[in-house]
């Protein structure tokens, strides 16, 4: 079975990656597709107070952080739905698709690579962000290419 991991965010380039997978593998029975979104790092305001937090402050901070994570995941729900619908409309069955958000990440590229390795994916598909000619690839894509030994890496414009 071919296992493909598609890095997903709310950009047009990541949806292009999903469309590519849907076109290339629509109707295939021997493919498993993972959609993964990595939440960005917490903003500094959530962790940098300039002093050590008391237990009460820690509890209050945890509530704020949990709400922030929940809100970010909710923002991705329509993106996951759109990506899943694209795949389903091309004949990929619901049981062949797995969607996941990663929220405990300090580095997006590392998290994508770790997810691919841990879940046994052979291929990583990522959209190429719209950069000027001076920057051929974005930093996340470049890092995945540089450190993605052992994976087939497909970059979709």
PyMOL commands that set and color helices and strands:
alter all, ss='L'
color gray80, all
select helices_A, chain A and resi 12-25+44-46+55-89+94-96+108-119+139-147
alter helices_A, ss='H'
color red, helices_A
select strands_A, chain A and resi 2-7+31-38+97-102+123-127+152-156
alter strands_A, ss='S'
color yellow, strands_A
deselect
rebuild
show_as cartoon
